Amino acid sequence: MEGEIIVLSIEDQLRVAEALANPPEPVAALRRAVERHGEIVERPLTDAAKRTIDLTKLPT
């Protein structure tokens, strides 16, 4: 895997550190996305999906 080095000024380093130490409140769109993700991911499989996926072959 290749990486890239980003050089930040002292001012930018302080901004990054401050943002990590005291992150801003999430905006409404992010809150909605998190809620929607939970609804989708935590939703049980439908009967059609259960027929499509052989649950006996899934690792335990």
Backbone as XML, in Angstrom:
<?xml version="1.0"?>
<chain id="A" units="angstrom">
  <residue number="1" name="MET">
    <atom name="N" x="0.845" y="-1.176" z="0.000"/>
    <atom name="CA" x="0.000" y="0.000" z="0.000"/>
    <atom name="C" x="0.888" y="1.235" z="0.000"/>
  </residue>
  <residue number="2" name="GLU">
    <atom name="N" x="0.573" y="2.149" z="-0.862"/>
    <atom name="CA" x="1.341" y="3.384" z="-0.925"/>
    <atom name="C" x="0.656" y="4.449" z="-0.110"/>
  </residue>
  <residue number="3" name="GLY">
    <atom name="N" x="1.465" y="5.329" z="0.444"/>
    <atom name="CA" x="0.921" y="6.412" z="1.242"/>
    <atom name="C" x="1.399" y="7.746" z="0.727"/>
  </residue>
  <residue number="4" name="GLU">
    <atom name="N" x="0.903" y="8.767" z="1.339"/>
    <atom name="CA" x="1.279" y="10.110" z="0.961"/>
    <atom name="C" x="1.489" y="10.908" z="2.240"/>
  </residue>
  <residue number="5" name="ILE">
    <atom name="N" x="2.522" y="11.689" z="2.266"/>
    <atom name="CA" x="2.801" y="12.529" z="3.426"/>
    <atom name="C" x="2.245" y="13.919" z="3.147"/>
  </residue>
  <residue number="6" name="ILE">
    <atom name="N" x="1.480" y="14.411" z="4.096"/>
    <atom name="CA" x="0.936" y="15.756" z="3.993"/>
    <atom name="C" x="1.641" y="16.608" z="5.035"/>
  </residue>
  <residue number="7" name="VAL">
    <atom name="N" x="2.222" y="17.692" z="4.612"/>
    <atom name="CA" x="2.924" y="18.586" z="5.522"/>
    <atom name="C" x="1.979" y="19.731" z="5.884"/>
  </residue>
  <residue number="8" name="LEU">
    <atom name="N" x="1.739" y="19.896" z="7.182"/>
    <atom name="CA" x="0.851" y="20.952" z="7.664"/>
    <atom name="C" x="1.643" y="22.030" z="8.376"/>
  </residue>
  <residue number="9" name="SER">
    <atom name="N" x="1.177" y="23.242" z="8.264"/>
    <atom name="CA" x="1.783" y="24.327" z="9.029"/>
    <atom name="C" x="1.453" y="24.122" z="10.503"/>
  </residue>
  <residue number="10" name="ILE">
    <atom name="N" x="2.138" y="24.820" z="11.369"/>
    <atom name="CA" x="1.860" y="24.729" z="12.807"/>
    <atom name="C" x="0.400" y="25.102" z="13.072"/>
  </residue>
  <residue number="11" name="GLU">
    <atom name="N" x="-0.077" y="26.133" z="12.410"/>
    <atom name="CA" x="-1.474" y="26.574" z="12.590"/>
    <atom name="C" x="-2.435" y="25.457" z="12.192"/>
  </residue>
  <residue number="12" name="ASP">
    <atom name="N" x="-2.183" y="24.807" z="11.058"/>
    <atom name="CA" x="-3.050" y="23.721" z="10.612"/>
    <atom name="C" x="-2.952" y="22.509" z="11.536"/>
  </residue>
  <residue number="13" name="GLN">
    <atom name="N" x="-1.760" y="22.223" z="12.049"/>
    <atom name="CA" x="-1.604" y="21.126" z="12.999"/>
    <atom name="C" x="-2.457" y="21.375" z="14.244"/>
  </residue>
  <residue number="14" name="LEU">
    <atom name="N" x="-2.447" y="22.607" z="14.718"/>
    <atom name="CA" x="-3.252" y="22.953" z="15.891"/>
    <atom name="C" x="-4.743" y="22.832" z="15.588"/>
  </residue>
  <residue number="15" name="ARG">
    <atom name="N" x="-5.148" y="23.227" z="14.398"/>
    <atom name="CA" x="-6.567" y="23.105" z="14.007"/>
    <atom name="C" x="-7.006" y="21.648" z="13.983"/>
  </residue>
  <residue number="16" name="VAL">
    <atom name="N" x="-6.157" y="20.769" z="13.425"/>
    <atom name="CA" x="-6.482" y="19.342" z="13.364"/>
    <atom name="C" x="-6.568" y="18.775" z="14.774"/>
  </residue>
  <residue number="17" name="ALA">
    <atom name="N" x="-5.584" y="19.105" z="15.615"/>
    <atom name="CA" x="-5.581" y="18.618" z="16.997"/>
    <atom name="C" x="-6.818" y="19.098" z="17.743"/>
  </residue>
  <residue number="18" name="GLU">
    <atom name="N" x="-7.186" y="20.344" z="17.553"/>
    <atom name="CA" x="-8.372" y="20.896" z="18.220"/>
    <atom name="C" x="-9.642" y="20.197" z="17.734"/>
  </residue>
  <residue number="19" name="ALA">
    <atom name="N" x="-9.734" y="19.941" z="16.443"/>
    <atom name="CA" x="-10.916" y="19.269" z="15.893"/>
    <atom name="C" x="-11.022" y="17.842" z="16.414"/>
  </residue>
  <residue number="20" name="LEU">
    <atom name="N" x="-9.885" y="17.169" z="16.584"/>
    <atom name="CA" x="-9.907" y="15.806" z="17.114"/>
    <atom name="C" x="-10.250" y="15.801" z="18.601"/>
  </residue>
  <residue number="21" name="ALA">
    <atom name="N" x="-9.728" y="16.758" z="19.333"/>
    <atom name="CA" x="-9.966" y="16.817" z="20.776"/>
    <atom name="C" x="-11.379" y="17.302" z="21.093"/>
  </residue>
  <residue number="22" name="ASN">
    <atom name="N" x="-11.899" y="18.191" z="20.266"/>
    <atom name="CA" x="-13.232" y="18.777" z="20.490"/>
    <atom name="C" x="-13.996" y="18.799" z="19.175"/>
  </residue>
  <residue number="23" name="PRO">
    <atom name="N" x="-14.473" y="17.633" z="18.726"/>
    <atom name="CA" x="-15.159" y="17.609" z="17.430"/>
    <atom name="C" x="-16.449" y="18.422" z="17.467"/>
  </residue>
  <residue number="24" name="PRO">
    <atom name="N" x="-16.816" y="19.015" z="16.325"/>
    <atom name="CA" x="-18.066" y="19.774" z="16.268"/>
    <atom name="C" x="-19.261" y="18.842" z="16.340"/>
  </residue>
  <residue number="25" name="GLU">
    <atom name="N" x="-20.399" y="19.378" z="16.697"/>
    <atom name="CA" x="-21.632" y="18.605" z="16.705"/>
    <atom name="C" x="-21.948" y="18.177" z="15.274"/>
  </residue>
  <residue number="26" name="PRO">
    <atom name="N" x="-22.448" y="16.955" z="15.079"/>
    <atom name="CA" x="-22.790" y="16.527" z="13.717"/>
    <atom name="C" x="-23.950" y="17.343" z="13.155"/>
  </residue>
  <residue number="27" name="VAL">
    <atom name="N" x="-23.882" y="17.597" z="11.863"/>
    <atom name="CA" x="-24.954" y="18.346" z="11.204"/>
    <atom name="C" x="-26.160" y="17.432" z="11.013"/>
  </residue>
  <residue number="28" name="ALA">
    <atom name="N" x="-27.294" y="18.025" z="10.714"/>
    <atom name="CA" x="-28.551" y="17.278" z="10.588"/>
    <atom name="C" x="-28.454" y="16.169" z="9.535"/>
  </residue>
  <residue number="29" name="ALA">
    <atom name="N" x="-27.791" y="16.440" z="8.425"/>
    <atom name="CA" x="-27.689" y="15.432" z="7.360"/>
    <atom name="C" x="-26.929" y="14.199" z="7.844"/>
  </residue>
  <residue number="30" name="LEU">
    <atom name="N" x="-25.886" y="14.397" z="8.629"/>
    <atom name="CA" x="-25.141" y="13.256" z="9.161"/>
    <atom name="C" x="-25.994" y="12.479" z="10.149"/>
  </residue>
  <residue number="31" name="ARG">
    <atom name="N" x="-26.735" y="13.178" z="10.977"/>
    <atom name="CA" x="-27.616" y="12.490" z="11.932"/>
    <atom name="C" x="-28.639" y="11.620" z="11.197"/>
  </residue>
  <residue number="32" name="ARG">
    <atom name="N" x="-29.237" y="12.170" z="10.137"/>
    <atom name="CA" x="-30.220" y="11.409" z="9.361"/>
    <atom name="C" x="-29.566" y="10.199" z="8.700"/>
  </residue>
  <residue number="33" name="ALA">
    <atom name="N" x="-28.350" y="10.373" z="8.179"/>
    <atom name="CA" x="-27.652" y="9.264" z="7.520"/>
    <atom name="C" x="-27.365" y="8.144" z="8.509"/>
  </residue>
  <residue number="34" name="VAL">
    <atom name="N" x="-26.958" y="8.490" z="9.718"/>
    <atom name="CA" x="-26.682" y="7.476" z="10.734"/>
    <atom name="C" x="-27.961" y="6.740" z="11.109"/>
  </residue>
  <residue number="35" name="GLU">
    <atom name="N" x="-29.049" y="7.471" z="11.275"/>
    <atom name="CA" x="-30.330" y="6.839" z="11.600"/>
    <atom name="C" x="-30.764" y="5.903" z="10.473"/>
  </residue>
  <residue number="36" name="ARG">
    <atom name="N" x="-30.643" y="6.360" z="9.244"/>
    <atom name="CA" x="-31.050" y="5.547" z="8.092"/>
    <atom name="C" x="-30.177" y="4.297" z="7.978"/>
  </residue>
  <residue number="37" name="HIS">
    <atom name="N" x="-28.891" y="4.450" z="8.204"/>
    <atom name="CA" x="-27.979" y="3.305" z="8.152"/>
    <atom name="C" x="-28.413" y="2.255" z="9.171"/>
  </residue>
  <residue number="38" name="GLY">
    <atom name="N" x="-28.738" y="2.695" z="10.379"/>
    <atom name="CA" x="-29.187" y="1.759" z="11.405"/>
    <atom name="C" x="-30.458" y="1.031" z="11.001"/>
  </residue>
  <residue number="39" name="GLU">
    <atom name="N" x="-31.352" y="1.745" z="10.356"/>
    <atom name="CA" x="-32.600" y="1.113" z="9.906"/>
    <atom name="C" x="-32.316" y="0.057" z="8.853"/>
  </residue>
  <residue number="40" name="ILE">
    <atom name="N" x="-31.405" y="0.344" z="7.946"/>
    <atom name="CA" x="-31.110" y="-0.583" z="6.854"/>
    <atom name="C" x="-30.313" y="-1.776" z="7.359"/>
  </residue>
  <residue number="41" name="VAL">
    <atom name="N" x="-29.280" y="-1.530" z="8.112"/>
    <atom name="CA" x="-28.378" y="-2.596" z="8.546"/>
    <atom name="C" x="-29.041" y="-3.514" z="9.558"/>
  </residue>
  <residue number="42" name="GLU">
    <atom name="N" x="-29.832" y="-2.958" z="10.447"/>
    <atom name="CA" x="-30.428" y="-3.755" z="11.507"/>
    <atom name="C" x="-31.742" y="-4.408" z="11.103"/>
  </residue>
  <residue number="43" name="ARG">
    <atom name="N" x="-32.208" y="-4.122" z="9.906"/>
    <atom name="CA" x="-33.459" y="-4.699" z="9.432"/>
    <atom name="C" x="-33.266" y="-6.198" z="9.198"/>
  </residue>
  <residue number="44" name="PRO">
    <atom name="N" x="-34.159" y="-7.031" z="9.693"/>
    <atom name="CA" x="-34.028" y="-8.472" z="9.445"/>
    <atom name="C" x="-34.217" y="-8.787" z="7.967"/>
  </residue>
  <residue number="45" name="LEU">
    <atom name="N" x="-33.670" y="-9.912" z="7.545"/>
    <atom name="CA" x="-33.805" y="-10.319" z="6.146"/>
    <atom name="C" x="-35.260" y="-10.600" z="5.818"/>
  </residue>
  <residue number="46" name="THR">
    <atom name="N" x="-35.645" y="-10.222" z="4.617"/>
    <atom name="CA" x="-37.000" y="-10.532" z="4.145"/>
    <atom name="C" x="-37.058" y="-12.005" z="3.768"/>
  </residue>
  <residue number="47" name="ASP">
    <atom name="N" x="-38.254" y="-12.536" z="3.619"/>
    <atom name="CA" x="-38.415" y="-13.935" z="3.211"/>
    <atom name="C" x="-37.747" y="-14.183" z="1.862"/>
  </residue>
  <residue number="48" name="ALA">
    <atom name="N" x="-37.849" y="-13.234" z="0.940"/>
    <atom name="CA" x="-37.225" y="-13.397" z="-0.374"/>
    <atom name="C" x="-35.709" y="-13.465" z="-0.234"/>
  </residue>
  <residue number="49" name="ALA">
    <atom name="N" x="-35.143" y="-12.641" z="0.607"/>
    <atom name="CA" x="-33.693" y="-12.662" z="0.816"/>
    <atom name="C" x="-33.271" y="-13.966" z="1.464"/>
  </residue>
  <residue number="50" name="LYS">
    <atom name="N" x="-34.069" y="-14.479" z="2.379"/>
    <atom name="CA" x="-33.734" y="-15.743" z="3.022"/>
    <atom name="C" x="-33.719" y="-16.883" z="2.012"/>
  </residue>
  <residue number="51" name="ARG">
    <atom name="N" x="-34.634" y="-16.830" z="1.027"/>
    <atom name="CA" x="-34.652" y="-17.863" z="-0.003"/>
    <atom name="C" x="-33.463" y="-17.727" z="-0.928"/>
  </residue>
  <residue number="52" name="THR">
    <atom name="N" x="-32.994" y="-16.529" z="-1.150"/>
    <atom name="CA" x="-31.872" y="-16.266" z="-2.045"/>
    <atom name="C" x="-30.538" y="-16.650" z="-1.382"/>
  </residue>
  <residue number="53" name="ILE">
    <atom name="N" x="-30.419" y="-16.403" z="-0.103"/>
    <atom name="CA" x="-29.175" y="-16.666" z="0.615"/>
    <atom name="C" x="-29.329" y="-17.971" z="1.380"/>
  </residue>
  <residue number="54" name="ASP">
    <atom name="N" x="-28.439" y="-18.929" z="1.125"/>
    <atom name="CA" x="-28.460" y="-20.185" z="1.863"/>
    <atom name="C" x="-27.798" y="-19.936" z="3.207"/>
  </residue>
  <residue number="55" name="LEU">
    <atom name="N" x="-28.615" y="-19.721" z="4.237"/>
    <atom name="CA" x="-28.083" y="-19.370" z="5.548"/>
    <atom name="C" x="-27.295" y="-20.506" z="6.184"/>
  </residue>
  <residue number="56" name="THR">
    <atom name="N" x="-27.487" y="-21.738" z="5.709"/>
    <atom name="CA" x="-26.748" y="-22.867" z="6.303"/>
    <atom name="C" x="-25.292" y="-22.858" z="5.870"/>
  </residue>
  <residue number="57" name="LYS">
    <atom name="N" x="-24.957" y="-22.119" z="4.815"/>
    <atom name="CA" x="-23.574" y="-22.103" z="4.333"/>
    <atom name="C" x="-22.776" y="-20.911" z="4.869"/>
  </residue>
  <residue number="58" name="LEU">
    <atom name="N" x="-23.392" y="-20.087" z="5.686"/>
    <atom name="CA" x="-22.683" y="-18.945" z="6.242"/>
    <atom name="C" x="-21.783" y="-19.405" z="7.379"/>
  </residue>
  <residue number="59" name="PRO">
    <atom name="N" x="-20.596" y="-18.809" z="7.535"/>
    <atom name="CA" x="-19.725" y="-19.197" z="8.641"/>
    <atom name="C" x="-20.367" y="-18.861" z="9.965"/>
  </residue>
  <residue number="60" name="THR">
    <atom name="N" x="-20.085" y="-19.688" z="10.959"/>
    <atom name="CA" x="-20.651" y="-19.448" z="12.293"/>
    <atom name="C" x="-19.612" y="-18.913" z="13.236"/>
  </residue>
</chain>
